Amino acid sequence: MIAVERRFTAETRTMFSELFPTEAGADTLLYDIGRDFAIAVMTGVALQRLFPHGERPASDYVDALKRIFQLASLQT
């Protein structure tokens, strides 16, 4: 199980860096924590969706997460 977790982490970090390439002069903390933040948000969305009660579609959360990261990138 540990090997699966390590592979998942490595692959999602690669995907994150492909989606949001590091820009010159950018805040390195944002890029260091960005993947972990996205995983935490999506874990919360997945947990919330276990008990459906009219919540937003998961795509709304993904879109918001992308926009937050774009806005944070512009601040550097």
PyMOL Python script that loads the backbone (N, CA, C, O; Angstrom):
from pymol import cmd

cmd.read_pdbstr("""\
ATOM      1  N   MET A   1       0.812  -1.185   0.000  1.00  0.00           N
ATOM      2  CA  MET A   1       0.000   0.000   0.000  1.00  0.00           C
ATOM      3  C   MET A   1       0.865   1.262   0.000  1.00  0.00           C
ATOM      4  O   MET A   1       0.511   2.260  -0.628  1.00  0.00           O
ATOM      5  N   ILE A   2       1.972   1.218   0.688  1.00  0.00           N
ATOM      6  CA  ILE A   2       2.878   2.367   0.731  1.00  0.00           C
ATOM      7  C   ILE A   2       3.418   2.658  -0.671  1.00  0.00           C
ATOM      8  O   ILE A   2       3.542   3.818  -1.063  1.00  0.00           O
ATOM      9  N   ALA A   3       3.737   1.606  -1.421  1.00  0.00           N
ATOM     10  CA  ALA A   3       4.245   1.793  -2.781  1.00  0.00           C
ATOM     11  C   ALA A   3       3.185   2.437  -3.674  1.00  0.00           C
ATOM     12  O   ALA A   3       3.507   3.268  -4.523  1.00  0.00           O
ATOM     13  N   VAL A   4       1.940   2.058  -3.487  1.00  0.00           N
ATOM     14  CA  VAL A   4       0.841   2.641  -4.263  1.00  0.00           C
ATOM     15  C   VAL A   4       0.709   4.132  -3.935  1.00  0.00           C
ATOM     16  O   VAL A   4       0.549   4.957  -4.834  1.00  0.00           O
ATOM     17  N   GLU A   5       0.777   4.466  -2.659  1.00  0.00           N
ATOM     18  CA  GLU A   5       0.680   5.860  -2.237  1.00  0.00           C
ATOM     19  C   GLU A   5       1.840   6.685  -2.801  1.00  0.00           C
ATOM     20  O   GLU A   5       1.633   7.808  -3.262  1.00  0.00           O
ATOM     21  N   ARG A   6       3.034   6.146  -2.768  1.00  0.00           N
ATOM     22  CA  ARG A   6       4.192   6.861  -3.306  1.00  0.00           C
ATOM     23  C   ARG A   6       4.065   7.082  -4.808  1.00  0.00           C
ATOM     24  O   ARG A   6       4.400   8.150  -5.320  1.00  0.00           O
ATOM     25  N   ARG A   7       3.583   6.070  -5.503  1.00  0.00           N
ATOM     26  CA  ARG A   7       3.393   6.203  -6.958  1.00  0.00           C
ATOM     27  C   ARG A   7       2.311   7.237  -7.258  1.00  0.00           C
ATOM     28  O   ARG A   7       2.474   8.065  -8.154  1.00  0.00           O
ATOM     29  N   PHE A   8       1.217   7.193  -6.517  1.00  0.00           N
ATOM     30  CA  PHE A   8       0.133   8.160  -6.694  1.00  0.00           C
ATOM     31  C   PHE A   8       0.653   9.578  -6.470  1.00  0.00           C
ATOM     32  O   PHE A   8       0.376  10.477  -7.264  1.00  0.00           O
ATOM     33  N   THR A   9       1.399   9.775  -5.399  1.00  0.00           N
ATOM     34  CA  THR A   9       1.945  11.097  -5.080  1.00  0.00           C
ATOM     35  C   THR A   9       2.864  11.583  -6.192  1.00  0.00           C
ATOM     36  O   THR A   9       2.758  12.729  -6.629  1.00  0.00           O
ATOM     37  N   ALA A  10       3.756  10.729  -6.647  1.00  0.00           N
ATOM     38  CA  ALA A  10       4.697  11.115  -7.710  1.00  0.00           C
ATOM     39  C   ALA A  10       3.952  11.455  -8.998  1.00  0.00           C
ATOM     40  O   ALA A  10       4.259  12.453  -9.649  1.00  0.00           O
ATOM     41  N   GLU A  11       2.985  10.637  -9.364  1.00  0.00           N
ATOM     42  CA  GLU A  11       2.259  10.870 -10.614  1.00  0.00           C
ATOM     43  C   GLU A  11       1.384  12.115 -10.539  1.00  0.00           C
ATOM     44  O   GLU A  11       1.286  12.857 -11.517  1.00  0.00           O
ATOM     45  N   THR A  12       0.745  12.357  -9.392  1.00  0.00           N
ATOM     46  CA  THR A  12      -0.091  13.550  -9.287  1.00  0.00           C
ATOM     47  C   THR A  12       0.751  14.818  -9.202  1.00  0.00           C
ATOM     48  O   THR A  12       0.318  15.872  -9.668  1.00  0.00           O
ATOM     49  N   ARG A  13       1.934  14.739  -8.623  1.00  0.00           N
ATOM     50  CA  ARG A  13       2.836  15.902  -8.624  1.00  0.00           C
ATOM     51  C   ARG A  13       3.266  16.227 -10.063  1.00  0.00           C
ATOM     52  O   ARG A  13       3.342  17.395 -10.441  1.00  0.00           O
ATOM     53  N   THR A  14       3.542  15.206 -10.846  1.00  0.00           N
ATOM     54  CA  THR A  14       3.910  15.411 -12.245  1.00  0.00           C
ATOM     55  C   THR A  14       2.753  16.035 -13.015  1.00  0.00           C
ATOM     56  O   THR A  14       2.955  16.984 -13.773  1.00  0.00           O
ATOM     57  N   MET A  15       1.550  15.515 -12.830  1.00  0.00           N
ATOM     58  CA  MET A  15       0.377  16.064 -13.514  1.00  0.00           C
ATOM     59  C   MET A  15       0.140  17.512 -13.100  1.00  0.00           C
ATOM     60  O   MET A  15      -0.178  18.353 -13.940  1.00  0.00           O
ATOM     61  N   PHE A  16       0.292  17.805 -11.818  1.00  0.00           N
ATOM     62  CA  PHE A  16       0.093  19.170 -11.332  1.00  0.00           C
ATOM     63  C   PHE A  16       1.092  20.119 -11.986  1.00  0.00           C
ATOM     64  O   PHE A  16       0.723  21.210 -12.421  1.00  0.00           O
ATOM     65  N   SER A  17       2.347  19.706 -12.055  1.00  0.00           N
ATOM     66  CA  SER A  17       3.364  20.580 -12.653  1.00  0.00           C
ATOM     67  C   SER A  17       3.151  20.752 -14.154  1.00  0.00           C
ATOM     68  O   SER A  17       3.550  21.772 -14.716  1.00  0.00           O
ATOM     69  N   GLU A  18       2.533  19.781 -14.808  1.00  0.00           N
ATOM     70  CA  GLU A  18       2.206  19.926 -16.225  1.00  0.00           C
ATOM     71  C   GLU A  18       1.033  20.887 -16.415  1.00  0.00           C
ATOM     72  O   GLU A  18       1.018  21.671 -17.364  1.00  0.00           O
ATOM     73  N   LEU A  19       0.054  20.827 -15.515  1.00  0.00           N
ATOM     74  CA  LEU A  19      -1.098  21.721 -15.604  1.00  0.00           C
ATOM     75  C   LEU A  19      -0.737  23.158 -15.227  1.00  0.00           C
ATOM     76  O   LEU A  19      -1.243  24.113 -15.816  1.00  0.00           O
ATOM     77  N   PHE A  20       0.142  23.293 -14.238  1.00  0.00           N
ATOM     78  CA  PHE A  20       0.533  24.609 -13.738  1.00  0.00           C
ATOM     79  C   PHE A  20       2.051  24.710 -13.710  1.00  0.00           C
ATOM     80  O   PHE A  20       2.660  24.569 -12.650  1.00  0.00           O
ATOM     81  N   PRO A  21       2.674  24.954 -14.868  1.00  0.00           N
ATOM     82  CA  PRO A  21       4.137  25.048 -14.899  1.00  0.00           C
ATOM     83  C   PRO A  21       4.639  26.210 -14.037  1.00  0.00           C
ATOM     84  O   PRO A  21       4.011  27.267 -13.971  1.00  0.00           O
ATOM     85  N   THR A  22       5.752  26.000 -13.396  1.00  0.00           N
ATOM     86  CA  THR A  22       6.348  27.037 -12.560  1.00  0.00           C
ATOM     87  C   THR A  22       6.779  28.207 -13.430  1.00  0.00           C
ATOM     88  O   THR A  22       7.444  28.036 -14.452  1.00  0.00           O
ATOM     89  N   GLU A  23       6.389  29.388 -13.005  1.00  0.00           N
ATOM     90  CA  GLU A  23       6.746  30.594 -13.740  1.00  0.00           C
ATOM     91  C   GLU A  23       7.928  31.270 -13.055  1.00  0.00           C
ATOM     92  O   GLU A  23       8.107  31.160 -11.842  1.00  0.00           O
ATOM     93  N   ALA A  24       8.717  31.960 -13.839  1.00  0.00           N
ATOM     94  CA  ALA A  24       9.880  32.677 -13.294  1.00  0.00           C
ATOM     95  C   ALA A  24       9.412  33.684 -12.255  1.00  0.00           C
ATOM     96  O   ALA A  24       8.488  34.459 -12.504  1.00  0.00           O
ATOM     97  N   GLY A  25      10.045  33.672 -11.101  1.00  0.00           N
ATOM     98  CA  GLY A  25       9.719  34.609 -10.037  1.00  0.00           C
ATOM     99  C   GLY A  25       8.489  34.249  -9.232  1.00  0.00           C
ATOM    100  O   GLY A  25       8.076  35.011  -8.358  1.00  0.00           O
ATOM    101  N   ALA A  26       7.901  33.109  -9.510  1.00  0.00           N
ATOM    102  CA  ALA A  26       6.683  32.698  -8.804  1.00  0.00           C
ATOM    103  C   ALA A  26       7.002  32.273  -7.373  1.00  0.00           C
ATOM    104  O   ALA A  26       8.128  31.891  -7.053  1.00  0.00           O
ATOM    105  N   ASP A  27       5.997  32.347  -6.538  1.00  0.00           N
ATOM    106  CA  ASP A  27       6.121  31.930  -5.141  1.00  0.00           C
ATOM    107  C   ASP A  27       6.272  30.412  -5.086  1.00  0.00           C
ATOM    108  O   ASP A  27       5.346  29.683  -5.441  1.00  0.00           O
ATOM    109  N   THR A  28       7.428  29.935  -4.644  1.00  0.00           N
ATOM    110  CA  THR A  28       7.673  28.496  -4.635  1.00  0.00           C
ATOM    111  C   THR A  28       6.755  27.770  -3.653  1.00  0.00           C
ATOM    112  O   THR A  28       6.428  26.604  -3.871  1.00  0.00           O
ATOM    113  N   LEU A  29       6.333  28.435  -2.578  1.00  0.00           N
ATOM    114  CA  LEU A  29       5.420  27.806  -1.628  1.00  0.00           C
ATOM    115  C   LEU A  29       4.116  27.412  -2.315  1.00  0.00           C
ATOM    116  O   LEU A  29       3.565  26.342  -2.056  1.00  0.00           O
ATOM    117  N   LEU A  30       3.634  28.278  -3.185  1.00  0.00           N
ATOM    118  CA  LEU A  30       2.401  27.988  -3.913  1.00  0.00           C
ATOM    119  C   LEU A  30       2.537  26.690  -4.703  1.00  0.00           C
ATOM    120  O   LEU A  30       1.630  25.858  -4.692  1.00  0.00           O
ATOM    121  N   TYR A  31       3.642  26.518  -5.374  1.00  0.00           N
ATOM    122  CA  TYR A  31       3.845  25.310  -6.168  1.00  0.00           C
ATOM    123  C   TYR A  31       4.136  24.098  -5.294  1.00  0.00           C
ATOM    124  O   TYR A  31       3.784  22.975  -5.654  1.00  0.00           O
ATOM    125  N   ASP A  32       4.770  24.311  -4.160  1.00  0.00           N
ATOM    126  CA  ASP A  32       5.046  23.191  -3.254  1.00  0.00           C
ATOM    127  C   ASP A  32       3.775  22.645  -2.623  1.00  0.00           C
ATOM    128  O   ASP A  32       3.632  21.433  -2.464  1.00  0.00           O
ATOM    129  N   ILE A  33       2.857  23.525  -2.264  1.00  0.00           N
ATOM    130  CA  ILE A  33       1.651  23.101  -1.561  1.00  0.00           C
ATOM    131  C   ILE A  33       0.443  22.915  -2.492  1.00  0.00           C
ATOM    132  O   ILE A  33      -0.564  22.329  -2.095  1.00  0.00           O
ATOM    133  N   GLY A  34       0.546  23.406  -3.707  1.00  0.00           N
ATOM    134  CA  GLY A  34      -0.584  23.385  -4.635  1.00  0.00           C
ATOM    135  C   GLY A  34      -1.194  22.017  -4.845  1.00  0.00           C
ATOM    136  O   GLY A  34      -2.414  21.869  -4.765  1.00  0.00           O
ATOM    137  N   ARG A  35      -0.385  21.024  -5.109  1.00  0.00           N
ATOM    138  CA  ARG A  35      -0.891  19.661  -5.330  1.00  0.00           C
ATOM    139  C   ARG A  35      -1.553  19.122  -4.078  1.00  0.00           C
ATOM    140  O   ARG A  35      -2.631  18.531  -4.148  1.00  0.00           O
ATOM    141  N   ASP A  36      -0.919  19.320  -2.936  1.00  0.00           N
ATOM    142  CA  ASP A  36      -1.480  18.813  -1.676  1.00  0.00           C
ATOM    143  C   ASP A  36      -2.802  19.500  -1.342  1.00  0.00           C
ATOM    144  O   ASP A  36      -3.733  18.868  -0.844  1.00  0.00           O
ATOM    145  N   PHE A  37      -2.872  20.801  -1.622  1.00  0.00           N
ATOM    146  CA  PHE A  37      -4.104  21.547  -1.391  1.00  0.00           C
ATOM    147  C   PHE A  37      -5.226  21.011  -2.289  1.00  0.00           C
ATOM    148  O   PHE A  37      -6.353  20.813  -1.835  1.00  0.00           O
ATOM    149  N   ALA A  38      -4.907  20.782  -3.554  1.00  0.00           N
ATOM    150  CA  ALA A  38      -5.903  20.247  -4.490  1.00  0.00           C
ATOM    151  C   ALA A  38      -6.406  18.876  -4.037  1.00  0.00           C
ATOM    152  O   ALA A  38      -7.605  18.605  -4.096  1.00  0.00           O
ATOM    153  N   ILE A  39      -5.509  18.027  -3.594  1.00  0.00           N
ATOM    154  CA  ILE A  39      -5.901  16.690  -3.120  1.00  0.00           C
ATOM    155  C   ILE A  39      -6.788  16.812  -1.880  1.00  0.00           C
ATOM    156  O   ILE A  39      -7.774  16.086  -1.755  1.00  0.00           O
ATOM    157  N   ALA A  40      -6.451  17.719  -0.968  1.00  0.00           N
ATOM    158  CA  ALA A  40      -7.261  17.908   0.243  1.00  0.00           C
ATOM    159  C   ALA A  40      -8.671  18.381  -0.111  1.00  0.00           C
ATOM    160  O   ALA A  40      -9.651  17.891   0.450  1.00  0.00           O
ATOM    161  N   VAL A  41      -8.773  19.332  -1.038  1.00  0.00           N
ATOM    162  CA  VAL A  41     -10.092  19.819  -1.449  1.00  0.00           C
ATOM    163  C   VAL A  41     -10.901  18.694  -2.085  1.00  0.00           C
ATOM    164  O   VAL A  41     -12.075  18.509  -1.763  1.00  0.00           O
ATOM    165  N   MET A  42     -10.278  17.950  -2.982  1.00  0.00           N
ATOM    166  CA  MET A  42     -11.002  16.884  -3.682  1.00  0.00           C
ATOM    167  C   MET A  42     -11.370  15.738  -2.739  1.00  0.00           C
ATOM    168  O   MET A  42     -12.395  15.088  -2.941  1.00  0.00           O
ATOM    169  N   THR A  43     -10.560  15.479  -1.722  1.00  0.00           N
ATOM    170  CA  THR A  43     -10.912  14.478  -0.714  1.00  0.00           C
ATOM    171  C   THR A  43     -12.164  14.923   0.033  1.00  0.00           C
ATOM    172  O   THR A  43     -13.062  14.120   0.285  1.00  0.00           O
ATOM    173  N   GLY A  44     -12.218  16.197   0.382  1.00  0.00           N
ATOM    174  CA  GLY A  44     -13.402  16.740   1.042  1.00  0.00           C
ATOM    175  C   GLY A  44     -14.636  16.656   0.159  1.00  0.00           C
ATOM    176  O   GLY A  44     -15.720  16.319   0.635  1.00  0.00           O
ATOM    177  N   VAL A  45     -14.480  16.959  -1.121  1.00  0.00           N
ATOM    178  CA  VAL A  45     -15.602  16.863  -2.066  1.00  0.00           C
ATOM    179  C   VAL A  45     -16.073  15.413  -2.161  1.00  0.00           C
ATOM    180  O   VAL A  45     -17.274  15.147  -2.148  1.00  0.00           O
ATOM    181  N   ALA A  46     -15.137  14.486  -2.256  1.00  0.00           N
ATOM    182  CA  ALA A  46     -15.501  13.069  -2.344  1.00  0.00           C
ATOM    183  C   ALA A  46     -16.260  12.620  -1.090  1.00  0.00           C
ATOM    184  O   ALA A  46     -17.249  11.893  -1.184  1.00  0.00           O
ATOM    185  N   LEU A  47     -15.795  13.054   0.070  1.00  0.00           N
ATOM    186  CA  LEU A  47     -16.468  12.703   1.317  1.00  0.00           C
ATOM    187  C   LEU A  47     -17.870  13.294   1.362  1.00  0.00           C
ATOM    188  O   LEU A  47     -18.822  12.621   1.759  1.00  0.00           O
ATOM    189  N   GLN A  48     -17.994  14.535   0.959  1.00  0.00           N
ATOM    190  CA  GLN A  48     -19.298  15.189   0.941  1.00  0.00           C
ATOM    191  C   GLN A  48     -20.260  14.460   0.008  1.00  0.00           C
ATOM    192  O   GLN A  48     -21.451  14.360   0.303  1.00  0.00           O
ATOM    193  N   ARG A  49     -19.762  13.959  -1.100  1.00  0.00           N
ATOM    194  CA  ARG A  49     -20.616  13.317  -2.092  1.00  0.00           C
ATOM    195  C   ARG A  49     -21.067  11.921  -1.663  1.00  0.00           C
ATOM    196  O   ARG A  49     -21.932  11.330  -2.309  1.00  0.00           O
ATOM    197  N   LEU A  50     -20.503  11.396  -0.599  1.00  0.00           N
ATOM    198  CA  LEU A  50     -20.962  10.094  -0.088  1.00  0.00           C
ATOM    199  C   LEU A  50     -22.401  10.177   0.420  1.00  0.00           C
ATOM    200  O   LEU A  50     -23.131   9.186   0.402  1.00  0.00           O
ATOM    201  N   PHE A  51     -22.796  11.353   0.867  1.00  0.00           N
ATOM    202  CA  PHE A  51     -24.136  11.563   1.405  1.00  0.00           C
ATOM    203  C   PHE A  51     -24.816  12.675   0.617  1.00  0.00           C
ATOM    204  O   PHE A  51     -24.875  13.815   1.077  1.00  0.00           O
ATOM    205  N   PRO A  52     -25.332  12.349  -0.577  1.00  0.00           N
ATOM    206  CA  PRO A  52     -25.880  13.381  -1.457  1.00  0.00           C
ATOM    207  C   PRO A  52     -27.066  14.114  -0.837  1.00  0.00           C
ATOM    208  O   PRO A  52     -27.990  13.503  -0.300  1.00  0.00           O
ATOM    209  N   HIS A  53     -27.012  15.421  -0.926  1.00  0.00           N
ATOM    210  CA  HIS A  53     -28.126  16.231  -0.430  1.00  0.00           C
ATOM    211  C   HIS A  53     -28.184  17.555  -1.182  1.00  0.00           C
ATOM    212  O   HIS A  53     -28.341  18.614  -0.575  1.00  0.00           O
ATOM    213  N   GLY A  54     -28.059  17.489  -2.504  1.00  0.00           N
ATOM    214  CA  GLY A  54     -28.212  18.668  -3.330  1.00  0.00           C
ATOM    215  C   GLY A  54     -26.987  19.549  -3.463  1.00  0.00           C
ATOM    216  O   GLY A  54     -27.108  20.720  -3.824  1.00  0.00           O
ATOM    217  N   GLU A  55     -25.802  19.010  -3.178  1.00  0.00           N
ATOM    218  CA  GLU A  55     -24.599  19.826  -3.299  1.00  0.00           C
ATOM    219  C   GLU A  55     -24.258  20.087  -4.765  1.00  0.00           C
ATOM    220  O   GLU A  55     -24.846  19.505  -5.676  1.00  0.00           O
ATOM    221  N   ARG A  56     -23.317  20.954  -4.954  1.00  0.00           N
ATOM    222  CA  ARG A  56     -22.873  21.322  -6.296  1.00  0.00           C
ATOM    223  C   ARG A  56     -22.202  20.130  -6.982  1.00  0.00           C
ATOM    224  O   ARG A  56     -21.737  19.202  -6.319  1.00  0.00           O
ATOM    225  N   PRO A  57     -22.157  20.165  -8.311  1.00  0.00           N
ATOM    226  CA  PRO A  57     -21.400  19.115  -9.017  1.00  0.00           C
ATOM    227  C   PRO A  57     -19.903  19.249  -8.703  1.00  0.00           C
ATOM    228  O   PRO A  57     -19.412  20.352  -8.461  1.00  0.00           O
ATOM    229  N   ALA A  58     -19.204  18.148  -8.710  1.00  0.00           N
ATOM    230  CA  ALA A  58     -17.769  18.150  -8.398  1.00  0.00           C
ATOM    231  C   ALA A  58     -16.997  19.068  -9.345  1.00  0.00           C
ATOM    232  O   ALA A  58     -15.983  19.645  -8.953  1.00  0.00           O
ATOM    233  N   SER A  59     -17.458  19.207 -10.568  1.00  0.00           N
ATOM    234  CA  SER A  59     -16.755  20.065 -11.536  1.00  0.00           C
ATOM    235  C   SER A  59     -16.715  21.525 -11.075  1.00  0.00           C
ATOM    236  O   SER A  59     -15.778  22.248 -11.412  1.00  0.00           O
ATOM    237  N   ASP A  60     -17.721  21.970 -10.307  1.00  0.00           N
ATOM    238  CA  ASP A  60     -17.702  23.336  -9.771  1.00  0.00           C
ATOM    239  C   ASP A  60     -16.512  23.544  -8.843  1.00  0.00           C
ATOM    240  O   ASP A  60     -15.872  24.595  -8.867  1.00  0.00           O
ATOM    241  N   TYR A  61     -16.223  22.546  -8.035  1.00  0.00           N
ATOM    242  CA  TYR A  61     -15.103  22.644  -7.105  1.00  0.00           C
ATOM    243  C   TYR A  61     -13.765  22.638  -7.855  1.00  0.00           C
ATOM    244  O   TYR A  61     -12.842  23.375  -7.508  1.00  0.00           O
ATOM    245  N   VAL A  62     -13.682  21.805  -8.878  1.00  0.00           N
ATOM    246  CA  VAL A  62     -12.454  21.747  -9.675  1.00  0.00           C
ATOM    247  C   VAL A  62     -12.231  23.085 -10.370  1.00  0.00           C
ATOM    248  O   VAL A  62     -11.112  23.598 -10.385  1.00  0.00           O
ATOM    249  N   ASP A  63     -13.289  23.653 -10.945  1.00  0.00           N
ATOM    250  CA  ASP A  63     -13.175  24.955 -11.610  1.00  0.00           C
ATOM    251  C   ASP A  63     -12.748  26.045 -10.622  1.00  0.00           C
ATOM    252  O   ASP A  63     -11.911  26.886 -10.950  1.00  0.00           O
ATOM    253  N   ALA A  64     -13.316  26.030  -9.426  1.00  0.00           N
ATOM    254  CA  ALA A  64     -12.952  27.020  -8.408  1.00  0.00           C
ATOM    255  C   ALA A  64     -11.494  26.849  -7.987  1.00  0.00           C
ATOM    256  O   ALA A  64     -10.775  27.831  -7.802  1.00  0.00           O
ATOM    257  N   LEU A  65     -11.071  25.614  -7.838  1.00  0.00           N
ATOM    258  CA  LEU A  65      -9.685  25.340  -7.456  1.00  0.00           C
ATOM    259  C   LEU A  65      -8.721  25.857  -8.520  1.00  0.00           C
ATOM    260  O   LEU A  65      -7.694  26.451  -8.191  1.00  0.00           O
ATOM    261  N   LYS A  66      -9.043  25.637  -9.786  1.00  0.00           N
ATOM    262  CA  LYS A  66      -8.204  26.148 -10.872  1.00  0.00           C
ATOM    263  C   LYS A  66      -8.132  27.669 -10.823  1.00  0.00           C
ATOM    264  O   LYS A  66      -7.059  28.250 -10.986  1.00  0.00           O
ATOM    265  N   ARG A  67      -9.262  28.306 -10.602  1.00  0.00           N
ATOM    266  CA  ARG A  67      -9.303  29.773 -10.579  1.00  0.00           C
ATOM    267  C   ARG A  67      -8.508  30.327  -9.394  1.00  0.00           C
ATOM    268  O   ARG A  67      -7.790  31.317  -9.539  1.00  0.00           O
ATOM    269  N   ILE A  68      -8.631  29.698  -8.234  1.00  0.00           N
ATOM    270  CA  ILE A  68      -7.865  30.129  -7.054  1.00  0.00           C
ATOM    271  C   ILE A  68      -6.369  30.065  -7.357  1.00  0.00           C
ATOM    272  O   ILE A  68      -5.625  30.993  -7.037  1.00  0.00           O
ATOM    273  N   PHE A  69      -5.937  28.978  -7.970  1.00  0.00           N
ATOM    274  CA  PHE A  69      -4.518  28.833  -8.264  1.00  0.00           C
ATOM    275  C   PHE A  69      -4.077  29.876  -9.285  1.00  0.00           C
ATOM    276  O   PHE A  69      -2.989  30.438  -9.161  1.00  0.00           O
ATOM    277  N   GLN A  70      -4.905  30.138 -10.289  1.00  0.00           N
ATOM    278  CA  GLN A  70      -4.568  31.166 -11.276  1.00  0.00           C
ATOM    279  C   GLN A  70      -4.446  32.541 -10.622  1.00  0.00           C
ATOM    280  O   GLN A  70      -3.518  33.293 -10.918  1.00  0.00           O
ATOM    281  N   LEU A  71      -5.382  32.866  -9.737  1.00  0.00           N
ATOM    282  CA  LEU A  71      -5.339  34.156  -9.047  1.00  0.00           C
ATOM    283  C   LEU A  71      -4.097  34.265  -8.164  1.00  0.00           C
ATOM    284  O   LEU A  71      -3.437  35.303  -8.129  1.00  0.00           O
ATOM    285  N   ALA A  72      -3.791  33.189  -7.459  1.00  0.00           N
ATOM    286  CA  ALA A  72      -2.617  33.205  -6.594  1.00  0.00           C
ATOM    287  C   ALA A  72      -1.345  33.344  -7.424  1.00  0.00           C
ATOM    288  O   ALA A  72      -0.394  33.998  -6.995  1.00  0.00           O
ATOM    289  N   SER A  73      -1.322  32.742  -8.594  1.00  0.00           N
ATOM    290  CA  SER A  73      -0.148  32.843  -9.468  1.00  0.00           C
ATOM    291  C   SER A  73       0.050  34.267  -9.950  1.00  0.00           C
ATOM    292  O   SER A  73       1.185  34.711 -10.125  1.00  0.00           O
ATOM    293  N   LEU A  74      -1.040  34.989 -10.166  1.00  0.00           N
ATOM    294  CA  LEU A  74      -0.951  36.374 -10.637  1.00  0.00           C
ATOM    295  C   LEU A  74      -0.418  37.319  -9.568  1.00  0.00           C
ATOM    296  O   LEU A  74       0.097  38.390  -9.889  1.00  0.00           O
ATOM    297  N   GLN A  75      -0.536  36.935  -8.308  1.00  0.00           N
ATOM    298  CA  GLN A  75      -0.117  37.793  -7.202  1.00  0.00           C
ATOM    299  C   GLN A  75       1.398  37.855  -7.050  1.00  0.00           C
ATOM    300  O   GLN A  75       1.916  38.714  -6.336  1.00  0.00           O
ATOM    301  N   THR A  76       2.111  36.949  -7.715  1.00  0.00           N
ATOM    302  CA  THR A  76       3.577  36.919  -7.561  1.00  0.00           C
ATOM    303  C   THR A  76       4.265  37.802  -8.554  1.00  0.00           C
ATOM    304  O   THR A  76       5.493  37.888  -8.557  1.00  0.00           O
TER     305      THR A  76
END
""", "prot")
cmd.dss("prot")
cmd.show_as("cartoon", "prot")
cmd.util.cbc("prot")
cmd.orient("prot")
